[in-house]
Amino acid sequence: MDSLISLQKCSKSLKICSGVLLAKQLVVKNKHVYFHDDSFWSESGKRFSGLTKIIEKRMGFESGNPYQRNAAVVKRRKCQLAQLHRSCTTYGAKHGSIVHREISSICKSIVKMKSINKKKKRDLCTLRLFHFLNQQQWIPILTEFPVNRPHLNIATAVDLYVIDLKSGELNFLEIKTGHENEFYNPLDSDPLIPFYYYNSSLIKTNMVDCPRHKHDLQVLCSIFLSGVIPDNAYIVRLCSKRKGITCRRISYWETDATIFDRIQKIL
């Protein structure tokens, strides 16, 4: 809990820097989209499709055999992890929903300088995240931030944007709580992910069908939809069984100048 109070104190000293300027660009470019009633909407009342469903459609999940997909997941299971005790009281989608809701609520209090209830019981993964943010001196500025390219009928919400107090940079954070019982990284047996877009042409990528690359793709699509490339992008995994956090930087665009052109064709 001390981490939450420390972050709030640090946010008071946040000055104009490159990251803050990028964040202002984000707000301006995405002011036309908002989230309401479990859906994304435009100011004119147009309803947008969610990014997750679009990615699943492009990857062929909708037409695949569910039993084959379940069998593929079983192959990725780690028996030794399945036997470990979870440190949190919930699991699966319910656990993820609780953690994201708590993160969003606390971040809004930090941004608006509102008091934080120290006595309120919170999920251990939530507390781990804020302890990590405090250690890194990353100050939350935008949470569950809706993004959309005006010419596309697709929108999503970015989990967290933070400012690095040391460098002044804007960091994009995608928070994940699942996939603890399986191999997260690519396996030799994983098939390449094909993508189909509007004219049924096939785009080949070097990504394979594994949790890590699916998360990478989600981050790339979210950044493209936002219209602003952050200084850094990270996938932060909150691990209930391991009782810890892993943070991995995503930087495809630094070595592949065409990555967002291909993302646009996918969407």
MARFIMAR-61692 format. One record per residue (C-alpha): residue in one letter; y, x, z; residue number from 1. Coordinates in Angstrom, 3 decimals. Each point is the difference from the previous one (the first is absolute). Example, Ala and Ser with C-alpha at 12.3 -4.5 7.8 and 13.67 -1.06 7.14 Angstrom:
% residues 2
<res: A v: -4.500 u: 12.300 w: 7.800 n: 1>
<res: S v: 3.440 u: 1.370 w: -0.660 n: 2>
END
This chain:
% residues 267
<res: M v: 0.000 u: 0.000 w: 0.000 n: 1>
<res: D v: 2.344 u: 2.936 w: 0.618 n: 2>
<res: S v: -0.348 u: 0.797 w: -3.715 n: 3>
<res: L v: 1.535 u: -3.370 w: -0.915 n: 4>
<res: I v: 3.029 u: 0.557 w: 2.216 n: 5>
<res: S v: 0.424 u: 3.580 w: -1.280 n: 6>
<res: L v: -0.045 u: -1.194 w: -3.639 n: 7>
<res: Q v: 2.629 u: -2.601 w: 0.770 n: 8>
<res: K v: 2.253 u: 2.625 w: 1.592 n: 9>
<res: C v: -0.436 u: 2.313 w: -3.007 n: 10>
<res: S v: 0.894 u: -2.791 w: -2.418 n: 11>
<res: K v: 3.469 u: -0.190 w: 1.587 n: 12>
<res: S v: 0.728 u: 3.539 w: -1.198 n: 13>
<res: L v: -1.137 u: -0.677 w: -3.568 n: 14>
<res: K v: 2.797 u: 1.044 w: -2.368 n: 15>
<res: I v: 0.591 u: -0.388 w: -3.719 n: 16>
<res: C v: -2.486 u: 2.258 w: -1.821 n: 17>
<res: S v: -1.928 u: 0.064 w: -3.269 n: 18>
<res: G v: -2.683 u: -2.261 w: 1.468 n: 19>
<res: V v: 2.500 u: -2.621 w: 1.122 n: 20>
<res: L v: 1.582 u: -0.017 w: -3.462 n: 21>
<res: L v: -3.417 u: -0.519 w: -1.605 n: 22>
<res: A v: -0.674 u: -2.842 w: 2.434 n: 23>
<res: K v: 3.259 u: -1.665 w: -1.052 n: 24>
<res: Q v: -1.129 u: 0.222 w: -3.629 n: 25>
<res: L v: -3.271 u: -1.665 w: 1.013 n: 26>
<res: V v: 1.797 u: -2.905 w: 1.638 n: 27>
<res: V v: 2.310 u: -0.512 w: -2.983 n: 28>
<res: K v: -2.796 u: 0.143 w: -2.596 n: 29>
<res: N v: -2.250 u: -2.401 w: 1.903 n: 30>
<res: K v: 2.493 u: -2.461 w: 1.453 n: 31>
<res: H v: -1.207 u: -2.668 w: -2.440 n: 32>
<res: V v: -3.477 u: -0.304 w: 1.587 n: 33>
<res: Y v: -1.021 u: -1.320 w: 3.413 n: 34>
<res: F v: -3.153 u: -1.025 w: 1.861 n: 35>
<res: H v: -0.496 u: -3.591 w: 1.183 n: 36>
<res: D v: -2.996 u: -2.243 w: 0.679 n: 37>
<res: D v: -2.520 u: 2.780 w: -0.713 n: 38>
<res: S v: 1.466 u: 0.549 w: -3.474 n: 39>
<res: F v: 2.644 u: 2.101 w: -1.747 n: 40>
<res: W v: 2.944 u: -1.861 w: -1.570 n: 41>
<res: S v: 3.064 u: 0.757 w: -2.083 n: 42>
<res: E v: 3.459 u: -1.300 w: 0.834 n: 43>
<res: S v: -0.372 u: -2.494 w: -2.854 n: 44>
<res: G v: -3.167 u: -1.467 w: 1.522 n: 45>
<res: K v: -2.518 u: 1.839 w: -2.183 n: 46>
<res: R v: -3.293 u: 0.826 w: 1.716 n: 47>
<res: F v: -1.441 u: 3.490 w: -0.513 n: 48>
<res: S v: -3.639 u: 1.071 w: -0.066 n: 49>
<res: G v: -1.162 u: 2.380 w: 2.728 n: 50>
<res: L v: -0.752 u: 3.595 w: -0.971 n: 51>
<res: T v: -3.469 u: 0.128 w: 1.596 n: 52>
<res: K v: -1.336 u: -2.845 w: -2.143 n: 53>
<res: I v: 1.411 u: 1.584 w: -3.155 n: 54>
<res: I v: -1.658 u: 3.350 w: 0.766 n: 55>
<res: E v: -3.333 u: -1.722 w: 0.672 n: 56>
<res: K v: 0.284 u: -1.862 w: -3.292 n: 57>
<res: R v: 0.790 u: 3.175 w: -1.954 n: 58>
<res: M v: -2.955 u: 1.758 w: 1.616 n: 59>
<res: G v: -2.381 u: -2.787 w: -0.966 n: 60>
<res: F v: -0.831 u: -1.079 w: 3.553 n: 61>
<res: E v: 0.419 u: -3.678 w: -0.803 n: 62>
<res: S v: -2.781 u: -0.069 w: -2.598 n: 63>
<res: G v: -2.418 u: 2.437 w: 1.654 n: 64>
<res: N v: -3.249 u: -0.911 w: 1.731 n: 65>
<res: P v: 0.819 u: -0.378 w: 3.751 n: 66>
<res: Y v: -3.508 u: 1.124 w: 0.990 n: 67>
<res: Q v: 0.370 u: 3.197 w: -2.020 n: 68>
<res: R v: 3.378 u: 0.649 w: 1.599 n: 69>
<res: N v: -1.431 u: -0.531 w: 3.486 n: 70>
<res: A v: -2.867 u: 2.363 w: -0.794 n: 71>
<res: A v: 2.508 u: 2.653 w: -1.086 n: 72>
<res: V v: 1.820 u: -0.360 w: 3.307 n: 73>
<res: V v: -3.245 u: 0.387 w: 1.955 n: 74>
<res: K v: -0.612 u: 3.331 w: -1.760 n: 75>
<res: R v: 3.262 u: 1.288 w: 1.446 n: 76>
<res: R v: -0.910 u: -0.837 w: 3.588 n: 77>
<res: K v: 0.065 u: 2.719 w: 2.640 n: 78>
<res: C v: -2.645 u: -0.852 w: 2.568 n: 79>
<res: Q v: 1.423 u: 2.369 w: 2.585 n: 80>
<res: L v: 3.394 u: -1.730 w: -0.142 n: 81>
<res: A v: -1.536 u: -3.470 w: 0.134 n: 82>
<res: Q v: -1.420 u: 0.879 w: 3.406 n: 83>
<res: L v: 3.336 u: 1.124 w: 1.460 n: 84>
<res: H v: 1.860 u: -2.314 w: 2.353 n: 85>
<res: R v: 3.344 u: -1.365 w: -1.159 n: 86>
<res: S v: 2.959 u: 0.678 w: 2.258 n: 87>
<res: C v: 1.708 u: -3.242 w: -1.103 n: 88>
<res: T v: -1.142 u: -3.506 w: 0.939 n: 89>
<res: T v: 0.023 u: -1.412 w: -3.549 n: 90>
<res: Y v: -1.245 u: 1.251 w: -3.362 n: 91>
<res: G v: 0.179 u: -0.608 w: -3.733 n: 92>
<res: A v: 2.738 u: -2.136 w: -1.550 n: 93>
<res: K v: 0.951 u: -1.489 w: 3.380 n: 94>
<res: H v: 0.609 u: 3.461 w: 1.456 n: 95>
<res: G v: 2.080 u: 1.038 w: -3.024 n: 96>
<res: S v: 2.064 u: -3.188 w: 0.208 n: 97>
<res: I v: 0.722 u: 0.494 w: 3.711 n: 98>
<res: V v: 0.995 u: 3.656 w: -0.446 n: 99>
<res: H v: 2.288 u: -0.681 w: -2.975 n: 100>
<res: R v: 1.639 u: -2.920 w: 1.801 n: 101>
<res: E v: 0.649 u: 2.110 w: 3.113 n: 102>
<res: I v: 1.326 u: 2.924 w: -2.058 n: 103>
<res: S v: 2.387 u: -2.290 w: -1.874 n: 104>
<res: S v: 1.257 u: -1.630 w: 3.207 n: 105>
<res: I v: 0.603 u: 3.308 w: 1.803 n: 106>
<res: C v: 1.679 u: 1.607 w: -3.026 n: 107>
<res: K v: 2.406 u: -2.920 w: -0.322 n: 108>
<res: S v: 0.921 u: 0.425 w: 3.664 n: 109>
<res: I v: 0.603 u: 3.718 w: -0.559 n: 110>
<res: V v: 2.156 u: -0.588 w: -3.087 n: 111>
<res: K v: 2.044 u: -2.787 w: 1.627 n: 112>
<res: M v: 0.294 u: 1.901 w: 3.313 n: 113>
<res: K v: -1.625 u: -2.869 w: 1.885 n: 114>
<res: S v: -1.817 u: 0.529 w: 3.290 n: 115>
<res: I v: -3.743 u: 0.713 w: -0.189 n: 116>
<res: N v: -2.315 u: -1.706 w: 2.483 n: 117>
<res: K v: -1.730 u: 2.888 w: 1.791 n: 118>
<res: K v: -2.440 u: -2.275 w: 1.838 n: 119>
<res: K v: -1.366 u: -1.761 w: -3.061 n: 120>
<res: K v: -3.597 u: 0.996 w: -0.791 n: 121>
<res: R v: -0.394 u: 1.438 w: -3.491 n: 122>
<res: D v: -2.859 u: 1.202 w: -2.178 n: 123>
<res: L v: -0.881 u: 3.662 w: 0.557 n: 124>
<res: C v: 0.353 u: 0.737 w: -3.725 n: 125>
<res: T v: 3.571 u: -1.331 w: 0.120 n: 126>
<res: L v: 0.842 u: 2.310 w: 2.905 n: 127>
<res: R v: -1.650 u: 2.944 w: -1.775 n: 128>
<res: L v: 2.215 u: -0.541 w: -3.030 n: 129>
<res: F v: 3.232 u: -0.002 w: 1.995 n: 130>
<res: H v: -1.087 u: 3.046 w: 1.964 n: 131>
<res: F v: -0.576 u: 1.715 w: -3.363 n: 132>
<res: L v: 3.400 u: -1.122 w: -1.358 n: 133>
<res: N v: 1.677 u: 1.319 w: 3.116 n: 134>
<res: Q v: -1.753 u: 3.369 w: -0.346 n: 135>
<res: Q v: 1.061 u: 0.262 w: -3.651 n: 136>
<res: Q v: 3.512 u: -1.260 w: 0.770 n: 137>
<res: W v: -0.362 u: -2.670 w: -2.675 n: 138>
<res: I v: 2.392 u: -2.896 w: 0.627 n: 139>
<res: P v: -0.999 u: -3.455 w: -1.364 n: 140>
<res: I v: 2.693 u: -1.645 w: -2.123 n: 141>
<res: L v: -1.848 u: -2.578 w: -2.168 n: 142>
<res: T v: -3.232 u: -1.815 w: 0.805 n: 143>
<res: E v: -2.082 u: -2.450 w: -2.082 n: 144>
<res: F v: 2.612 u: 0.523 w: -2.683 n: 145>
<res: P v: -0.579 u: -2.183 w: -3.134 n: 146>
<res: V v: 0.311 u: 1.786 w: -3.372 n: 147>
<res: N v: -0.140 u: -1.200 w: -3.613 n: 148>
<res: R v: 1.018 u: 1.110 w: -3.483 n: 149>
<res: P v: 2.110 u: -2.880 w: -1.414 n: 150>
<res: H v: -1.879 u: -0.038 w: -3.326 n: 151>
<res: L v: -3.423 u: -0.242 w: 1.678 n: 152>
<res: N v: -1.540 u: -3.031 w: 1.691 n: 153>
<res: I v: -1.443 u: 2.223 w: 2.752 n: 154>
<res: A v: 1.246 u: 0.814 w: 3.488 n: 155>
<res: T v: -1.270 u: 1.660 w: 3.164 n: 156>
<res: A v: 1.227 u: 1.052 w: 3.441 n: 157>
<res: V v: 0.305 u: 3.662 w: 1.010 n: 158>
<res: D v: -1.328 u: 0.518 w: 3.531 n: 159>
<res: L v: 2.629 u: 2.441 w: 1.205 n: 160>
<res: Y v: 2.888 u: 2.162 w: -1.152 n: 161>
<res: V v: 1.128 u: 2.692 w: 2.439 n: 162>
<res: I v: 2.677 u: 2.677 w: 0.078 n: 163>
<res: D v: -1.088 u: 3.500 w: 0.989 n: 164>
<res: L v: 2.560 u: 0.941 w: 2.646 n: 165>
<res: K v: -0.590 u: 3.732 w: -0.658 n: 166>
<res: S v: 0.470 u: 0.017 w: -3.787 n: 167>
<res: G v: 1.854 u: -3.261 w: -0.648 n: 168>
<res: E v: -2.629 u: -1.008 w: -2.571 n: 169>
<res: L v: -1.302 u: -3.507 w: -0.713 n: 170>
<res: N v: -3.758 u: -0.378 w: 0.558 n: 171>
<res: F v: -2.181 u: -2.840 w: -1.263 n: 172>
<res: L v: -2.898 u: -0.899 w: 2.344 n: 173>
<res: E v: -3.032 u: -2.099 w: -0.887 n: 174>
<res: I v: -1.873 u: -0.935 w: 3.198 n: 175>
<res: K v: -3.804 u: -0.431 w: -0.147 n: 176>
<res: T v: -2.397 u: -1.070 w: 2.756 n: 177>
<res: G v: -3.296 u: -0.532 w: -1.849 n: 178>
<res: H v: -2.866 u: 1.877 w: -1.709 n: 179>
<res: E v: -1.051 u: 1.854 w: 3.142 n: 180>
<res: N v: -3.693 u: -0.712 w: -0.502 n: 181>
<res: E v: -0.230 u: 1.523 w: -3.464 n: 182>
<res: F v: 0.717 u: 3.164 w: -1.965 n: 183>
<res: Y v: 3.721 u: -0.200 w: -0.707 n: 184>
<res: N v: 0.279 u: 2.842 w: -2.511 n: 185>
<res: P v: -1.604 u: 0.116 w: -3.487 n: 186>
<res: L v: -3.755 u: 0.485 w: -0.364 n: 187>
<res: D v: -1.740 u: 1.526 w: -3.039 n: 188>
<res: S v: -1.634 u: -3.371 w: -0.642 n: 189>
<res: D v: 3.293 u: -1.936 w: -0.150 n: 190>
<res: P v: 0.832 u: -1.360 w: -3.481 n: 191>
<res: L v: 3.387 u: 0.590 w: -1.614 n: 192>
<res: I v: 2.440 u: -2.893 w: 0.290 n: 193>
<res: P v: 0.849 u: -1.537 w: -3.395 n: 194>
<res: F v: 3.134 u: -2.107 w: -0.335 n: 195>
<res: Y v: 0.711 u: -2.714 w: -2.564 n: 196>
<res: Y v: 3.492 u: -1.195 w: -0.763 n: 197>
<res: Y v: 1.624 u: -2.740 w: -2.058 n: 198>
<res: N v: -1.397 u: 0.922 w: -3.439 n: 199>
<res: S v: -3.514 u: 0.748 w: 1.329 n: 200>
<res: S v: 0.313 u: 3.725 w: -0.689 n: 201>
<res: L v: -1.718 u: 2.309 w: 2.439 n: 202>
<res: I v: 1.926 u: 2.507 w: 2.082 n: 203>
<res: K v: -2.134 u: 2.773 w: 1.439 n: 204>
<res: T v: 0.948 u: 1.645 w: 3.270 n: 205>
<res: N v: -1.448 u: 2.762 w: 2.140 n: 206>
<res: M v: -0.319 u: -2.433 w: 2.903 n: 207>
<res: V v: -3.416 u: -1.181 w: 1.141 n: 208>
<res: D v: -1.118 u: -3.178 w: 1.746 n: 209>
<res: C v: 0.434 u: 1.124 w: 3.618 n: 210>
<res: P v: 2.299 u: -1.098 w: 2.856 n: 211>
<res: R v: 2.232 u: 3.078 w: -0.234 n: 212>
<res: H v: 0.826 u: -0.390 w: -3.689 n: 213>
<res: K v: 0.470 u: -3.772 w: 0.334 n: 214>
<res: H v: 2.559 u: 0.647 w: 2.728 n: 215>
<res: D v: 1.677 u: 2.663 w: -2.157 n: 216>
<res: L v: 0.277 u: -2.486 w: -2.842 n: 217>
<res: Q v: 1.503 u: -2.615 w: 2.291 n: 218>
<res: V v: 2.668 u: 2.494 w: 1.114 n: 219>
<res: L v: 0.834 u: 0.996 w: -3.593 n: 220>
<res: C v: 0.330 u: -3.643 w: -1.073 n: 221>
<res: S v: 2.168 u: -0.817 w: 3.030 n: 222>
<res: I v: 2.339 u: 2.922 w: -0.715 n: 223>
<res: F v: 0.263 u: -1.020 w: -3.654 n: 224>
<res: L v: 0.836 u: -3.593 w: 0.966 n: 225>
<res: S v: 2.651 u: 1.181 w: 2.464 n: 226>
<res: G v: 1.940 u: 1.795 w: -2.735 n: 227>
<res: V v: 0.740 u: 2.973 w: 2.278 n: 228>
<res: I v: -2.171 u: 3.108 w: 0.411 n: 229>
<res: P v: 0.167 u: 1.090 w: 3.674 n: 230>
<res: D v: 0.254 u: 3.617 w: 1.101 n: 231>
<res: N v: -3.554 u: -0.247 w: 1.357 n: 232>
<res: A v: -2.796 u: -2.561 w: 0.089 n: 233>
<res: Y v: -2.824 u: -0.070 w: 2.542 n: 234>
<res: I v: -3.136 u: -1.985 w: 0.719 n: 235>
<res: V v: -0.361 u: -0.277 w: 3.769 n: 236>
<res: R v: -3.462 u: -1.008 w: 1.218 n: 237>
<res: L v: -0.281 u: -1.382 w: 3.527 n: 238>
<res: C v: -3.542 u: 0.695 w: 1.163 n: 239>
<res: S v: -1.270 u: -2.133 w: 2.869 n: 240>
<res: K v: -3.404 u: 1.697 w: 0.220 n: 241>
<res: R v: 1.296 u: 3.539 w: -0.348 n: 242>
<res: K v: 2.886 u: -0.910 w: 2.318 n: 243>
<res: G v: 2.498 u: 1.812 w: -2.161 n: 244>
<res: I v: 2.171 u: 0.092 w: -3.120 n: 245>
<res: T v: -0.313 u: 1.700 w: -3.378 n: 246>
<res: C v: 3.098 u: 0.378 w: -2.183 n: 247>
<res: R v: -0.321 u: 1.033 w: -3.648 n: 248>
<res: R v: 2.848 u: 0.661 w: -2.417 n: 249>
<res: I v: -0.103 u: -1.593 w: -3.471 n: 250>
<res: S v: 1.759 u: 1.939 w: -2.768 n: 251>
<res: Y v: -1.561 u: -0.860 w: -3.384 n: 252>
<res: W v: 3.410 u: -0.129 w: -1.714 n: 253>
<res: E v: 0.721 u: 3.635 w: 0.884 n: 254>
<res: T v: -2.811 u: 1.216 w: -2.289 n: 255>
<res: D v: -0.223 u: -2.922 w: -2.445 n: 256>
<res: A v: 3.305 u: -1.046 w: -1.534 n: 257>
<res: T v: -1.625 u: -2.943 w: -1.832 n: 258>
<res: I v: -1.656 u: -1.608 w: 3.023 n: 259>
<res: F v: 2.517 u: -2.835 w: 0.350 n: 260>
<res: D v: -0.050 u: -0.674 w: -3.753 n: 261>
<res: R v: -3.736 u: -0.614 w: 0.321 n: 262>
<res: I v: 0.469 u: -2.061 w: 3.147 n: 263>
<res: Q v: 2.419 u: -2.217 w: -1.930 n: 264>
<res: K v: -2.630 u: -0.571 w: -2.696 n: 265>
<res: I v: -2.583 u: -0.895 w: 2.647 n: 266>
<res: L v: 2.298 u: -2.606 w: 1.541 n: 267>
END
